[in-house]
């Protein structure tokens, strides 16, 4: 447990940041799942729209240092390949 006032404050800040980052990461995963679900259902238009919504979300996660840029590139590439393979 934190002993000094400074350490207690840093612990509070770290917990708040952890919860915020978890929320962002959850939204990131949801956006990816929406694309995959639309592809599995065979709905090309919906999948394309979901992909268009997912890309800025993925890029935002990189800018906020939630995920690494290579991971973002990998996700965008794989999702794009899934959508393009539909039609």
Phi, psi and omega in degrees: 000147182290137183260323183264162179299320180297317181292322178296318180296316180298324178294319177297315181296319181296319180293318179296317179295320179298316180294320179296315180296322178297321178296314179297316181296323179296317177296322177299313180294322180298318181297324178291317181296326179297319179295312182299319180295318180294321179295317181296327180280348179079021180263095186296316182297315179296319180296319179296318178294317179298321178295317179298327177281330183285324185300310178296328178295316180296316179297323179296324179295326178291315182297332180267007179059035176274321177230161179282151183296329178290323177295319179298315181298320180296315179297314181298319181296314182293319179294318180298320179296320178297315182293316182293329181288348183289327185209000000 
